[in-house]
Amino acid sequence: MEAPTTEPLPLESVRVLEIGGGIPAAYATHWLAGFGATVVRVEPEVEHLTPDEAVYLLPGKHRVRASQHELLALARAADIIVEDGPPGALAARGIDPAHLRTENPALVIVSITPYGQDGPYATFPATNITAFAMGGIMSLTGMHQREPLVTGGSQALYLGGLDAAGAAITAYYAALVHGEGDWIDISLQECMAGMLELYGPRGAAEGEVTLRAGNHVRAIWALYPCADGFAGVCALERQVPALFALLDDPELDHPRFRDPIERANWDDELQAKLYAWFAEHTKAELLELGARHRVPIGAVVTPLELLDNPTLHERRFFDTIPTPTGTARVPGRPFLGLPWRPGTLAEPVPASQILPLWSDRP
């Protein structure tokens, strides 16, 4: 386990209250806790996280059971509140965001919901897959001849939490400068829509439907089977000559492949060449070739391969978390350069044990 850092953490002394119990709020405050904030998580009546999710998302937090009176006291003492209940959930628990911010204008509140606090879909129930679909990402995943697919895990929920963390930090620093916080409305649908890059805006602007491309946007931007799994290439036009040099195929010198406009008409033929070339190499060989020849080649790695990745070890990316049944390695610091604090997984305690630590709020 990495020794605790002795450097000042960027969010030291910042008080964060997590309410709701879902992945979005827990993921947002995971980042804040890692960068030094004191995070108090109010335990939900029914736990929404799986045991594996809890091992990843809850270390480094004070977990409390709180009455309504204690919850309000914690909210009044917080610098940042992150919640992922349905619209109106805070007010229903006696914590009206507008009233709290009247009492403490510098307070930052971040609310994460499937479709925002108001609007035509605000009261609709949702899951990760519905947020994924309604945000438009499902229009890009899967082969166009088949039904659309959802990616593995809970991407919409985690993306909402990631966006919420960035919004919370930005608003908090703005409050330090201007003395004015904010109540930020995070919609999972909008978070997913922001991932569409050119495909969604282009379709909206031009009135065209973009067909799902599956594993192949085009031959030079695609995923292929290789000798021991899958790997892919995402070559920009300036990288195509280096990619063709790797393939060492004289036919690729023909204008039908060298000209980017003409190449589109021969994409199936080029794709067949890349299928054959990738099949001859292992993932490790492909990664080495790509790095050496400056061709953007990547590999689809398994979780076990990821845990042994030398680059991630060099970056000290993983935290080691003690659990009742042993230890777990989980993603930790997102990047080097800022101190990071790995947490431990605590048991829930009564809020009365935590409130005195926050009682010095003027």
VOGU-222595 format. One record per residue: residue number from 1; residue in one letter; chain; x, z, y of N, C-alpha, C in turn. Coordinates in steps of 0.1 Angstrom, whole numbers, plus 5000, padded with zeros to 4 digits. Each point is the difference from the previous one (the first is absolute). Layout:
N
   num   residu   chaine    nc1    nc3    nc2   cac1   cac3   cac2    cc1    cc3    cc2
   NUM        A        A      X      Z      Y      X      Z      Y      X      Z      Y
...
This chain:
362
   num   residu   chaine    nc1    nc3    nc2   cac1   cac3   cac2    cc1    cc3    cc2
     1        M        A   5008   5000   4988   4992   5000   5012   5009   5000   5012
     2        E        A   4996   4992   5010   5008   4999   5013   4999   5014   5007
     3        A        A   5011   5004   5006   5000   5013   5007   4992   4998   5013
     4        P        A   4993   5010   5004   4992   4999   5013   5009   4997   5012
     5        T        A   4995   4991   5008   5007   4996   5012   5002   5012   5010
     6        T        A   5011   5000   5007   5002   5010   5010   4999   4994   5014
     7        E        A   4997   4987   5000   4998   4993   5013   4986   5003   5005
     8        P        A   4998   5000   5013   4986   5002   5006   4992   4989   4995
     9        L        A   4988   5003   4995   4990   4990   4996   4992   4995   5012
    10        P        A   4997   4987   5000   4993   4994   5013   4987   5006   5003
    11        L        A   4993   5006   4990   4986   5005   5003   5000   5015   4998
    12        E        A   5012   5007   5000   5000   5014   5000   4991   5006   5010
    13        S        A   4993   5011   4997   4991   5008   5009   4987   4993   5002
    14        V        A   4998   4988   4995   4987   4993   5001   4990   5005   4990
    15        R        A   4988   5004   5004   4991   5006   4991   4989   4989   4996
    16        V        A   4999   4998   4987   4990   4989   4996   4990   5006   4990
    17        L        A   4988   4997   5002   4989   5005   4992   4994   4988   4992
    18        E        A   5000   5001   4987   4995   4989   4991   4986   5005   4995
    19        I        A   4990   4992   5002   4986   5003   4996   4994   4988   4992
    20        G        A   4994   5002   4989   4994   4990   4993   5003   4999   4986
    21        G        A   5013   4999   4997   5004   5001   4986   5002   4987   4993
    22        G        A   4998   4989   5006   5002   4987   4994   5015   4995   5002
    23        I        A   5002   4988   4994   5014   4994   5001   5003   4997   5014
    24        P        A   4991   4994   5008   5005   4996   5014   5005   5011   5008
    25        A        A   4993   5011   5001   5005   5012   5008   5012   5006   4994
    26        A        A   5000   5001   4987   5011   5006   4993   5013   4992   5001
    27        Y        A   4999   4987   5000   5011   4991   5002   5006   5000   5014
    28        A        A   4991   5000   5010   5004   5001   5014   5008   5013   5002
    29        T        A   4995   5011   4995   5007   5013   5003   5012   5001   4991
    30        H        A   5001   4993   4989   5012   5000   4992   5012   4996   5008
    31        W        A   4998   4989   5008   5011   4996   5009   5003   5010   5011
    32        L        A   4990   5006   5006   5002   5009   5010   5007   5013   4995
    33        A        A   4997   5004   4988   5007   5012   4994   5014   4996   4997
    34        G        A   5003   4989   4995   5013   4996   4997   5009   4999   5012
    35        F        A   4995   4997   5011   5008   5000   5013   4999   5013   5007
    36        G        A   4995   5010   4994   5002   5014   5005   4988   5007   5005
    37        A        A   4988   4993   5001   4988   5007   5005   4996   5011   4990
    38        T        A   4994   5010   5006   4993   5010   4992   4986   4996   4997
    39        V        A   4998   4996   4987   4987   4994   4997   4992   5011   4992
    40        V        A   4988   5002   5004   4990   5009   4993   4989   4991   4995
    41        R        A   4999   5000   4987   4989   4992   4993   4989   5009   4996
    42        V        A   4988   4998   5006   4988   5007   4996   4995   4994   4987
    43        E        A   5000   5008   4989   4997   4995   4987   4985   4997   4999
    44        P        A   4996   4988   4995   4986   4996   4999   4994   5008   4989
    45        E        A   4986   5001   5001   4993   5007   4989   5002   4993   4986
    46        V        A   5001   4987   5001   5002   4992   4988   5013   4992   5002
    47        E        A   5010   5002   4992   5013   4993   5001   4998   4985   4998
    48        H        A   5004   4992   5010   4999   4985   4998   5013   4994   4994
    49        L        A   5011   5007   5000   5012   4994   4996   5002   5003   4985
    50        T        A   5006   4990   4993   5004   5002   4986   5013   5009   5000
    51        P        A   5003   5006   4989   5012   5008   4999   5013   4993   5005
    52        D        A   5001   4987   4996   5012   4993   5004   5000   4997   5015
    53        E        A   4988   4997   5005   5000   4998   5015   5003   5013   5007
    54        A        A   4996   5011   4995   5002   5013   5006   5015   5003   5001
    55        V        A   5007   4997   4989   5015   5002   4999   5007   4992   5011
    56        Y        A   4995   4988   5003   5006   4992   5010   4996   5004   5014
    57        L        A   4987   5002   5002   4995   5002   5014   5000   5014   5005
    58        L        A   5000   5010   4992   4998   5014   5005   5013   5008   5002
    59        P        A   5011   4997   4995   5012   5008   5002   5003   5001   5015
    60        G        A   5005   5012   5004   5004   5003   5014   4988   5004   5008
    61        K        A   4989   5002   4995   4988   5004   5008   4995   5014   4996
    62        H        A   4994   5007   5010   4993   5012   4997   4986   4997   4996
    63        R        A   4996   5004   4988   4987   4996   4995   4991   5013   5001
    64        V        A   4989   4999   5008   4992   5012   5002   4985   4998   4997
    65        R        A   4994   5011   4996   4985   5000   4999   4995   5007   5013
    66        A        A   4991   4993   5007   4996   5005   5013   4985   5001   5002
    67        S        A   4996   5010   5006   4986   5001   5004   4998   4991   5012
    68        Q        A   4987   4998   5005   4998   4992   5011   5006   5006   5013
    69        H        A   5000   5014   5001   5006   5006   5011   5015   4998   5000
    70        E        A   5006   5002   4988   5015   4998   4999   5004   4985   5003
    71        L        A   4991   4991   4995   5003   4986   5002   5000   4997   5015
    72        L        A   4991   5005   5008   4999   4998   5014   5013   5006   5007
    73        A        A   5004   5012   4995   5012   5006   5006   5012   4991   4997
    74        L        A   5001   4995   4988   5012   4991   4997   4999   4988   5009
    75        A        A   4988   4994   5002   4999   4988   5008   5004   5002   5014
    76        R        A   4996   5012   5006   5003   5003   5014   5015   5002   5002
    77        A        A   5008   5004   4989   5014   5002   5001   5008   4988   4997
    78        A        A   4994   4989   4995   5008   4989   4996   5004   4991   5011
    79        D        A   5011   4992   4998   5004   4989   5009   4993   4987   4996
    80        I        A   4999   4998   4987   4995   4988   4994   4990   5004   4989
    81        I        A   4989   4994   5000   4990   5001   4989   4998   4987   4993
    82        V        A   5002   4999   4987   4998   4988   4992   4989   5002   4990
    83        E        A   4989   4992   5001   4989   5002   4990   4995   4987   4995
    84        D        A   4995   5000   4988   4995   4988   4994   4986   5002   4994
    85        G        A   4992   5008   5006   4986   5002   4996   4991   4989   5006
    86        P        A   4988   4999   4995   4991   4990   5006   4997   5002   5015
    87        P        A   4995   4990   5007   4997   5002   5014   4992   5012   5003
    88        G        A   5004   5008   5009   4992   5012   5004   5004   5012   4991
    89        A        A   5009   4999   4991   5004   5011   4991   5006   5012   5007
    90        L        A   5008   4997   5010   5006   5012   5008   4989   5007   5007
    91        A        A   4991   4993   5007   4990   5007   5008   4991   5008   4990
    92        A        A   4997   4995   4988   4992   5007   4991   5006   5013   4995
    93        R        A   5013   5001   5001   5007   5012   4996   5003   5009   5012
    94        G        A   4994   4997   5011   5002   5008   5012   5012   4997   5008
    95        I        A   5006   4988   4998   5012   4996   5008   4996   4987   5007
    96        D        A   4995   5001   5011   4996   4988   5008   5013   4995   5007
    97        P        A   5004   4988   4997   5012   4994   5006   5000   5000   5015
    98        A        A   4989   4996   5006   5000   4999   5014   5001   5014   5007
    99        H        A   4993   5010   4994   5001   5014   5005   5014   5005   4998
   100        L        A   5006   4998   4989   5014   5005   4998   5010   4994   5010
   101        R        A   4998   4987   5003   5009   4994   5009   4997   5004   5015
   102        T        A   4988   5005   5002   4997   5006   5013   5008   5013   5002
   103        E        A   5000   5008   4989   5008   5012   5000   5015   4998   5001
   104        N        A   5004   4989   4993   5015   4997   4999   5002   4985   5002
   105        P        A   5001   4996   5012   5001   4985   5003   5012   4993   4993
   106        A        A   5010   5008   4996   5012   4994   4994   4998   4998   4985
   107        L        A   4989   5005   4994   4997   4999   4986   4999   4986   4996
   108        V        A   5006   4996   4988   4999   4987   4994   4991   5002   4988
   109        I        A   4989   4992   4999   4992   5000   4988   5000   4986   4994
   110        V        A   5003   4999   4987   4999   4987   4994   4990   5000   4988
   111        S        A   4990   4992   5002   4989   4999   4990   5001   4987   4992
   112        I        A   5001   5001   4987   5001   4988   4991   4987   4999   4992
   113        T        A   4994   4989   5001   4987   4997   4993   5001   4986   4995
   114        P        A   4991   4996   4991   5000   4986   4995   4998   4990   5010
   115        Y        A   4990   5002   5009   4996   4990   5010   4999   5005   5014
   116        G        A   5006   5011   5003   5000   5006   5014   4989   5010   5002
   117        Q        A   5001   5006   5012   4990   5011   5003   4986   4995   5003
   118        D        A   4999   4987   5005   4987   4994   5003   5001   4986   4996
   119        G        A   4988   4993   5002   4999   4986   4996   4991   4998   4989
   120        P        A   4997   4987   4996   4990   4997   4990   5003   5005   4986
   121        Y        A   5013   5002   4997   5004   5005   4986   5004   5014   5000
   122        A        A   5000   5007   5011   5006   5014   5001   4995   5009   4989
   123        T        A   4987   4999   4997   4995   5010   4990   5001   4995   4986
   124        F        A   5005   4988   4998   5001   4995   4986   5010   5007   4992
   125        P        A   4997   5004   4987   5010   5006   4991   5010   4989   4997
   126        A        A   5012   5005   4996   5011   4990   4997   5010   5006   4991
   127        T        A   5007   4991   4993   5011   5004   4992   5012   4992   5004
   128        N        A   5012   5002   4993   5011   4992   5003   4997   4985   4999
   129        I        A   4993   4996   4989   4998   4986   4997   4991   4994   5010
   130        T        A   4990   5007   5005   4991   4994   5010   5007   4999   5014
   131        A        A   5008   5010   5003   5008   4998   5013   5010   4989   4999
   132        F        A   5006   4998   4988   5009   4989   4998   4992   4987   5001
   133        A        A   4988   4999   4995   4993   4987   5000   4995   4998   5014
   134        M        A   4994   5010   5007   4994   4998   5013   5010   4997   5011
   135        G        A   5013   5005   4997   5010   4997   5010   5006   4986   4998
   136        G        A   4996   4993   4990   5003   4986   4999   5012   4997   4991
   137        I        A   5007   5010   4995   5012   4998   4992   4996   4993   4987
   138        M        A   4988   5004   4995   4996   4994   4987   4998   4985   5001
   139        S        A   4999   4995   5012   4999   4985   5001   5014   4993   4997
   140        L        A   5011   5008   4999   5013   4995   4997   5005   5002   4986
   141        T        A   4994   5010   4993   5006   5004   4987   4992   4994   4988
   142        G        A   5008   4994   4991   4994   4994   4989   5000   4984   5001
   143        M        A   4999   4994   4989   4999   4985   5000   4987   4995   5005
   144        H        A   5000   4989   5008   4987   4996   5006   4990   4995   4990
   145        Q        A   5004   4997   4988   4990   4996   4990   4993   5012   4993
   146        R        A   5006   5012   5002   4995   5012   4994   4994   5009   5010
   147        E        A   4994   5012   4996   4995   5010   5008   5012   5006   5008
   148        P        A   4997   5006   5012   5011   5006   5008   5004   5013   4993
   149        L        A   5012   5005   5003   5006   5012   4994   5004   5010   5010
   150        V        A   5000   5013   4996   5005   5010   5008   5014   5004   4995
   151        T        A   5009   5004   5010   5013   5003   4996   5000   5014   4993
   152        G        A   5011   5004   4993   5001   5012   4993   5000   5012   5010
   153        G        A   4997   5012   4995   5000   5012   5008   4989   5000   5010
   154        S        A   5002   5007   5011   4989   5002   5010   5005   4995   5013
   155        Q        A   5003   4988   5001   5007   4994   5012   4992   5003   5013
   156        A        A   4987   4998   5000   4993   5001   5012   5000   5015   5005
   157        L        A   4999   5009   4991   5001   5014   5003   5013   5005   5006
   158        Y        A   5011   4995   4993   5013   5003   5005   5004   4994   5013
   159        L        A   4995   4987   5001   5003   4993   5013   4993   5007   5012
   160        G        A   4988   5005   4997   4993   5007   5011   5007   5013   5004
   161        G        A   5006   5007   4990   5008   5012   5003   5013   4996   5007
   162        L        A   5006   4989   4996   5013   4996   5007   4997   4997   5015
   163        D        A   4989   4992   5002   4997   4997   5014   4996   5013   5008
   164        A        A   4993   5009   4993   4996   5012   5007   5012   5008   5004
   165        A        A   5011   5001   4991   5012   5007   5003   5006   4994   5013
   166        G        A   5002   4987   5000   5006   4994   5012   4992   5002   5013
   167        A        A   4986   5000   4998   4992   5002   5012   5001   5015   5005
   168        A        A   5001   5009   4990   5001   5014   5004   5013   5003   5007
   169        I        A   5011   4995   4995   5013   5002   5007   5000   4994   5014
   170        T        A   4995   4987   5001   5000   4994   5013   4991   5007   5010
   171        A        A   4988   5005   4996   4992   5007   5009   5006   5013   5004
   172        Y        A   5006   5007   4990   5006   5013   5003   5011   4999   5010
   173        Y        A   5009   4990   4999   5010   4998   5010   4995   4996   5013
   174        A        A   4989   4993   5000   4994   4996   5013   4994   5013   5006
   175        A        A   4995   5009   4992   4995   5013   5006   5011   5008   5005
   176        L        A   5012   5000   4994   5011   5007   5006   5004   4995   5014
   177        V        A   4999   4987   5001   5004   4993   5013   4989   5002   5011
   178        H        A   4987   4998   4996   4989   4999   5009   4991   5012   5000
   179        G        A   5001   5008   4989   4992   5012   4999   4986   4997   4995
   180        E        A   4998   4988   4996   4986   4995   4995   5001   4995   4986
   181        G        A   4993   5006   4991   5000   4995   4986   4989   4989   4998
   182        D        A   4994   5000   4988   4991   4989   4998   4992   5003   4987
   183        W        A   4989   4994   4998   4992   5000   4988   5001   4986   4995
   184        I        A   5007   4998   4989   5003   4986   4995   4991   4997   4988
   185        D        A   4994   4989   5001   4990   4995   4989   5007   4990   4992
   186        I        A   5004   5004   4987   5007   4991   4991   4990   4995   4990
   187        S        A   4998   4987   4999   4991   4993   4990   5009   4994   4989
   188        L        A   4997   5004   4988   5007   4994   4988   4998   4985   5000
   189        Q        A   4988   4995   5003   4998   4986   5001   5009   4993   5010
   190        E        A   5001   5006   5012   5009   4993   5010   5015   5001   4996
   191        C        A   5003   5011   4993   5014   5001   4995   5003   4988   4991
   192        M        A   4991   4998   4990   5003   4989   4991   4999   4986   5007
   193        A        A   4991   4999   5009   4999   4987   5007   5013   4997   5008
   194        G        A   5007   5010   5004   5013   4998   5007   5011   4995   4991
   195        M        A   4997   5000   4987   5011   4996   4991   4998   4985   4996
   196        L        A   4990   4993   5006   4997   4986   4996   5010   4990   5005
   197        E        A   5009   5004   5010   5009   4991   5006   4993   4988   5005
   198        L        A   5005   4988   4997   4994   4988   5006   4987   4995   4993
   199        Y        A   4998   5005   4988   4989   4995   4992   4986   5003   5006
   200        G        A   4998   5013   5003   4987   5003   5006   4998   4994   5013
   201        P        A   5009   5002   5010   4998   4994   5013   4998   4985   5000
   202        R        A   5008   4994   4992   4999   4985   4999   4986   4996   4995
   203        G        A   4995   5007   4990   4987   4996   4995   4989   5003   5011
   204        A        A   5002   5011   5007   4990   5003   5010   5000   4990   5012
   205        A        A   5012   4996   5004   5002   4991   5011   4996   4986   4996
   206        E        A   5003   4995   4988   4998   4987   4997   4987   4997   4991
   207        G        A   4994   5011   4997   4988   4999   4992   5003   4995   4986
   208        E        A   5012   5002   4995   5003   4996   4986   5002   5012   4991
   209        V        A   4997   4997   4987   5002   5011   4990   5013   4997   4994
   210        T        A   5009   5010   5000   5013   4999   4993   4998   5004   4986
   211        L        A   5004   4990   4991   4999   5003   4986   5010   5010   4995
   212        R        A   4997   5009   4991   5009   5009   4994   5011   4992   4993
   213        A        A   5012   5005   5002   5012   4992   4994   5005   5006   4988
   214        G        A   4995   5012   4996   5005   5007   4988   5015   5003   5001
   215        N        A   5008   4996   4990   5014   5003   5001   5008   4989   5007
   216        H        A   4994   4989   5005   5007   4989   5005   4993   4996   5013
   217        V        A   5006   5004   5011   4996   4994   5013   5005   4986   5001
   218        R        A   5012   4998   4996   5006   4986   4997   5012   5003   4991
   219        A        A   5006   4989   4996   5011   5002   4990   5011   5009   5005
   220        I        A   5004   4999   5012   5011   5007   5005   4996   5014   5005
   221        W        A   4987   5003   4998   4995   5013   5004   4990   5005   4989
   222        A        A   5007   5005   4989   4992   5002   4988   5006   5010   4991
   223        L        A   4992   5004   4990   5005   5010   4990   5001   4992   4986
   224        Y        A   5010   5002   4993   5002   4993   4987   5004   5009   4989
   225        P        A   4997   4997   4987   5005   5007   4989   5015   4998   4999
   226        C        A   5008   5010   4997   5014   4998   4997   5003   5006   4986
   227        A        A   5013   5001   4997   5004   5003   4986   4995   5014   4996
   228        D        A   4999   5009   5009   4996   5014   4997   4989   5006   5008
   229        G        A   4991   4991   5006   4989   5005   5008   4996   4989   5010
   230        F        A   4999   5004   5012   4996   4991   5011   5009   5002   5012
   231        A        A   5002   4989   5007   5007   5000   5012   4995   4989   5009
   232        G        A   5004   5000   5013   4994   4991   5009   5009   4996   5011
   233        V        A   4996   4990   5008   5008   4995   5011   4991   4998   5012
   234        C        A   5004   5004   5012   4992   4998   5012   5010   4993   5010
   235        A        A   5002   4987   4999   5010   4993   5008   4993   4994   5012
   236        L        A   5006   5003   5012   4997   4993   5012   5007   4987   5000
   237        E        A   4996   4991   5009   5006   4986   5000   5015   5001   5001
   238        R        A   5005   5009   5008   5015   5000   5002   5007   5005   4987
   239        Q        A   4993   5006   4991   5006   5005   4988   4998   4990   4988
   240        V        A   4992   4990   5002   4998   4990   4989   5013   4994   4995
   241        P        A   5009   4995   5009   5012   4994   4995   5008   5009   4990
   242        A        A   5001   5013   5004   5007   5009   4991   4993   5002   4987
   243        L        A   4986   5000   5000   4993   5001   4988   5002   4988   4991
   244        F        A   4999   4988   5006   5002   4988   4992   5015   5000   4994
   245        A        A   5009   5005   5008   5014   5000   4995   5001   5009   4987
   246        L        A   4993   5011   5000   4999   5009   4989   4995   4993   4987
   247        L        A   4990   4992   5002   4994   4993   4989   5009   4989   4994
   248        D        A   5009   4994   5009   5010   4991   4995   4993   4988   4993
   249        D        A   4990   4994   5006   4992   4989   4994   5002   4988   5010
   250        P        A   5006   4989   4995   5002   4989   5009   4987   4994   5006
   251        E        A   4989   5001   4992   4988   4995   5005   4995   5006   5013
   252        L        A   5005   5013   5002   4995   5007   5012   5006   4994   5013
   253        D        A   5010   4991   4999   5005   4993   5012   4991   4989   5004
   254        H        A   4990   4997   4993   4991   4989   5004   4992   5004   5012
   255        P        A   4997   4990   5009   4992   5003   5012   4987   5007   4997
   256        R        A   4994   4997   4989   4987   5006   4997   5000   5015   4999
   257        F        A   5012   5006   4997   5002   5014   5000   5007   5005   5012
   258        R        A   5008   4993   5006   5008   5004   5012   4991   5001   5012
   259        D        A   4991   4990   5001   4991   5000   5012   4989   5010   4998
   260        P        A   4998   5010   5009   4990   5010   4998   4986   4995   5000
   261        I        A   4997   4990   5007   4986   4995   5000   4998   4992   4987
   262        E        A   5009   4992   4996   4998   4992   4988   5001   5009   4988
   263        R        A   5007   5011   5001   5002   5009   4988   4986   5005   4995
   264        A        A   4991   5002   5010   4987   5006   4996   4993   4991   4990
   265        N        A   5002   4987   5001   4994   4990   4991   5005   5001   4986
   266        W        A   5012   5006   4998   5007   5001   4987   5002   5014   4996
   267        D        A   4991   5009   5005   5002   5014   4997   4999   5003   4985
   268        D        A   4991   4993   4993   4999   5003   4985   5013   4997   4993
   269        E        A   5007   4989   5004   5012   4996   4993   5011   5010   5004
   270        L        A   5001   5005   5012   5010   5009   5004   4997   5014   4993
   271        Q        A   4987   5003   4999   4997   5013   4993   5004   5000   4986
   272        A        A   4999   4988   4993   5004   4999   4986   5015   5003   4999
   273        K        A   5008   4995   5009   5014   5002   5000   5004   5014   5002
   274        L        A   4992   5007   5009   5003   5014   5002   4996   5009   4988
   275        Y        A   4989   4996   4994   4996   5007   4988   5011   5000   4989
   276        A        A   5006   4988   4998   5011   4998   4991   5012   5008   5004
   277        W        A   5004   5000   5013   5012   5007   5004   4998   5015   4999
   278        F        A   4989   5005   5004   4998   5015   5000   5000   5005   4985
   279        A        A   4994   4992   4991   4999   5004   4986   5014   5002   4994
   280        E        A   5010   4993   5005   5014   5001   4995   5008   5013   5004
   281        H        A   4994   5008   5009   5008   5011   5006   4992   5013   4999
   282        T        A   5008   5011   4999   4994   5013   5000   4997   5004   5015
   283        K        A   4993   5011   5001   4997   5005   5014   5013   5004   5007
   284        A        A   5009   5007   4993   5013   5004   5006   5008   4988   5004
   285        E        A   5000   4990   4992   5008   4988   5003   4994   4993   5013
   286        L        A   4987   4999   5000   4993   4994   5012   5002   5008   5012
   287        L        A   5000   5013   5000   5002   5008   5012   5015   4998   5005
   288        E        A   5009   4999   4990   5014   4998   5004   5002   4987   5006
   289        L        A   4994   4989   4994   5002   4987   5005   4994   4999   5014
   290        G        A   4988   5006   5002   4993   4999   5013   5009   5007   5011
   291        A        A   5005   5011   4997   5009   5007   5010   5012   4993   5003
   292        R        A   5006   4994   4990   5013   4993   5002   4998   4987   5007
   293        H        A   4989   4993   4998   4998   4987   5006   4990   5001   5012
   294        R        A   4996   5012   5004   4991   5002   5011   4987   4993   4999
   295        V        A   4995   5001   4988   4986   4995   4997   4991   5012   4997
   296        P        A   4988   5000   5007   4992   5012   4998   4992   5001   4987
   297        I        A   5007   5005   4990   4995   5001   4987   4997   5015   4997
   298        G        A   4989   5003   4994   4996   5014   4997   4995   5000   4985
   299        A        A   5000   5012   4995   4996   5002   4986   4988   5010   5000
   300        V        A   4992   4998   4990   4989   5010   4998   5005   5011   4990
   301        V        A   5002   5012   5005   5007   5010   4993   4989   5010   4994
   302        T        A   5003   5006   4989   4992   5011   4995   5002   5013   5007
   303        P        A   4991   5010   4998   5003   5013   5006   5013   5006   4996
   304        L        A   5003   4999   4987   5013   5005   4995   5012   4993   5006
   305        E        A   4999   4987   5002   5011   4993   5006   5001   5004   5015
   306        L        A   4989   5003   5006   5000   5004   5014   5007   5013   5002
   307        L        A   4998   5009   4991   5006   5014   5000   5015   4999   4999
   308        D        A   5005   4989   4993   5014   4999   4998   5007   4990   5010
   309        N        A   4992   4996   5010   5005   4990   5009   5012   5006   5008
   310        P        A   5012   4993   5000   5011   5006   5007   4999   5000   5015
   311        T        A   4993   4990   5005   4998   5000   5015   4992   5012   5004
   312        L        A   4989   5003   4993   4992   5011   5004   5007   5014   4998
   313        H        A   5008   5001   4990   5009   5012   4998   5009   5001   5012
   314        E        A   5006   4989   5004   5010   5001   5011   4993   5004   5013
   315        R        A   4988   4996   5002   4992   5004   5012   4994   5014   4998
   316        R        A   5002   5006   4989   4994   5014   4997   4984   4999   5003
   317        F        A   4995   4989   4994   4985   4998   5002   4991   5009   4993
   318        F        A   5004   5005   4988   4991   5008   4992   5002   5015   5003
   319        D        A   4989   5007   5000   5000   5015   5000   4997   5005   4986
   320        T        A   5006   5011   4997   4998   5006   4987   4991   5012   5002
   321        I        A   4988   5000   4994   4990   5010   5002   4998   5009   4988
   322        P        A   5002   5013   5000   4997   5009   4989   4985   5000   4997
   323        T        A   4997   5000   4988   4986   5000   4996   4998   5011   4988
   324        P        A   4988   5004   4997   4999   5010   4989   5005   4995   4987
   325        T        A   5002   4987   4998   5004   4994   4987   5014   4994   5001
   326        G        A   5007   5002   5011   5013   4994   5001   5003   4996   5014
   327        T        A   5006   4988   5002   5003   4995   5013   4995   4985   5001
   328        A        A   4996   4996   5012   4996   4986   5002   5008   4994   5011
   329        R        A   5003   4988   4999   5007   4992   5011   4989   4992   5007
   330        V        A   4999   5002   5012   4990   4993   5008   5006   4993   5012
   331        P        A   4994   4990   5006   5005   4994   5012   5002   5010   5011
   332        G        A   5011   4999   5007   5002   5010   5011   5002   4993   5013
   333        R        A   5012   5002   5006   5003   4995   5013   4998   4984   5000
   334        P        A   4993   4995   5011   4998   4986   5001   5013   4992   5004
   335        F        A   5009   5007   5007   5012   4993   5005   5010   5011   5004
   336        L        A   5012   4996   5000   5011   5009   5004   5000   5000   5016
   337        G        A   5006   5010   5005   5002   5000   5015   4993   5012   5006
   338        L        A   4989   5005   4994   4993   5012   5005   5000   5010   4988
   339        P        A   5002   5013   5004   5000   5010   4989   4987   5001   4993
   340        W        A   5000   5003   4988   4988   5001   4992   5000   5013   4992
   341        R        A   4988   5006   4998   4999   5012   4992   4992   4999   4988
   342        P        A   5006   4999   4988   4992   5000   4988   4993   5013   4999
   343        G        A   4988   5000   4994   4991   5011   5000   4999   5006   4985
   344        T        A   4994   5011   4999   4996   5006   4987   4985   5001   5000
   345        L        A   4995   5000   4988   4986   5000   4997   4995   5015   5000
   346        A        A   4992   5004   5010   4996   5014   5001   4985   5001   4995
   347        E        A   4997   5012   4996   4986   5003   4995   4992   5003   5012
   348        P        A   4987   4998   5000   4991   5003   5011   5000   5015   5002
   349        V        A   4999   5004   5013   4999   5014   5004   4989   5002   5010
   350        P        A   4995   5012   5002   4989   5002   5011   5006   4996   5014
   351        A        A   4991   4995   5008   5005   4996   5013   5005   5012   5008
   352        S        A   4995   5012   4997   5005   5012   5007   5015   5002   5000
   353        Q        A   5006   4994   4989   5015   5001   4999   5007   4991   5010
   354        I        A   4993   4989   5004   5007   4990   5008   4996   5002   5015
   355        L        A   4988   5004   5003   4996   5001   5014   5009   5008   5008
   356        P        A   5006   5012   4996   5010   5007   5009   5012   4991   5004
   357        L        A   5004   4991   4992   5011   4991   5003   4996   4991   5012
   358        W        A   4987   4997   5002   4996   4991   5011   4993   5008   5011
   359        S        A   5001   5013   5000   4992   5008   5009   5007   5001   5014
   360        D        A   5012   4994   5002   5006   5001   5012   4997   4988   5009
   361        R        A   4990   4992   4996   4996   4989   5009   4994   5005   5013
   362        P        A   5006   4996   5011   4995   5006   5013   4986   4995   5003
